[in-house]
Amino acid sequence: MLESALPTPCYLIDQAKLKRNLTLLDQLRKRTGCKILYAQKAFSSYPFYSMMSRFLDGTASCSAYEAQLSHTFFHGEHHVFETAYLPDEINDLMNICDHITFNSPTQLQKYGMQAKANGVSVGLRVNPEFLSQQFSEFDPCAPHSRLGTVASQFPMHMKRLINGLHVHALYEQNADSLSDLIDAIVAKFGQLLPEMEWINLGGGHAITREGYDLDRLEQCIRRLQQDYGLTVYLEPGEAIVWEAGFFVTSVLDIVKNGAETAILDASAVCHASDITELQYSPPLIGADKPSVLPFSYRLGGRSCLPEDIFGEYSFDHPLEIGERLVFRDMAINTLTKARMYTGMPMPAVAVREMDGNCKVLRTFTYNDYRNRF
Ligand SMILES: Cc1ncc(COP(=O)(O)O)c(C=O)c1O
């Protein structure tokens, strides 16, 4: 079907753009010998997993459900990290994951031997106390963070149990930050690196964005390979689905109260929560920042929540009821974070295939809402 025939609201995944990102990452791993895992939390739409498996080495899960999804639909390595494992999920994880990373010495002590005896490669997440992000409340290496073991707490007596170190410290960053991060890892954990088989450098690498310094990234990977003989893993989420999704909406009404607010048939709070929670401002096709073009509007969600605002944009024409508005870069953290608060229906999910043809993959009904309760 044509894009104009899709129901709204609708998440639309662009297969060509997904493939462009995957191809770039595939070339990187082939050039350097590093391994690239897919951090599923960004976008867990398993109908794409079989295709994605051809370009990547495996997945990184952060829960037993993600691990199960990966085990069922993704061909490759299956890595899992949880801040703390539930006693009744760890046995299953040992059967379906080839790499299990523990967050603390206590968790390592509790499950590490058993994991190893099951043939699992054991990791410990470490915190190099490297601060690099703009929002400190989201920084996994902020002071007193519960994520990862700091150098002073490293369980030296259990180091033989550990096959690899896992670090996650970056957020939408370029390779200069990665280079600084590696300096911090070497400063804190350098003496342990020759004894490890692998290092996982987490996510937050904006590899597929324009301007990303691929040469510097390759130098970083080679440094760890050559100086310490390590297998280097990267586990990006966002870089894999960067710009690979749209959110197609329609204008339902225009409310005039000093400012003009166009009410969309969707909800920012429920369907694109990074907008309201992380101040993300997605690009909107055909629109600009407020007051740049002659007609400025606030775009509001149709829920009853006062904070349900997509943002302010300007247009070269007055908006009309029924008009479609399409947000870009909306594969990341949309479907995975979507909720039905206040009974908001879930948007449909569709794909734009390689030939440009669009197909609806999934629609949701009242039963999906009712069954949660
Ligand atoms: C442990 C870990 N790995 C990988 C990622 C993926 O990060 P990104 O999507 O920014 O690449 C995250 C994101 O929160 C994470 O917590």
PDBQT file of the ligand as one rigid body, heavy atoms in Angstrom, charges set to zero:
ROOT
HETATM    1  C1  LIG A 401      24.064  -1.704  29.099  1.00  0.00    +0.000 C 
HETATM    2  C2  LIG A 401      23.627  -1.001  27.870  1.00  0.00    +0.000 A 
HETATM    3  N1  LIG A 401      24.128  -1.371  26.680  1.00  0.00    +0.000 NA
HETATM    4  C3  LIG A 401      23.752  -0.762  25.532  1.00  0.00    +0.000 A 
HETATM    5  C4  LIG A 401      22.831   0.262  25.539  1.00  0.00    +0.000 A 
HETATM    6  C5  LIG A 401      22.438   0.893  24.231  1.00  0.00    +0.000 C 
HETATM    7  O1  LIG A 401      22.733   2.243  24.217  1.00  0.00    +0.000 OA
HETATM    8  P1  LIG A 401      22.441   3.118  22.920  1.00  0.00    +0.000 P 
HETATM    9  O2  LIG A 401      21.070   2.817  22.458  1.00  0.00    +0.000 OA
HETATM   10  O3  LIG A 401      22.595   4.509  23.399  1.00  0.00    +0.000 OA
HETATM   11  O4  LIG A 401      23.487   2.743  21.896  1.00  0.00    +0.000 OA
HETATM   12  C6  LIG A 401      22.275   0.687  26.751  1.00  0.00    +0.000 A 
HETATM   13  C7  LIG A 401      21.295   1.779  26.788  1.00  0.00    +0.000 C 
HETATM   14  O5  LIG A 401      20.800   2.215  27.780  1.00  0.00    +0.000 OA
HETATM   15  C8  LIG A 401      22.674   0.031  27.950  1.00  0.00    +0.000 A 
HETATM   16  O6  LIG A 401      22.153   0.381  29.142  1.00  0.00    +0.000 OA
ENDROOT
TORSDOF 0
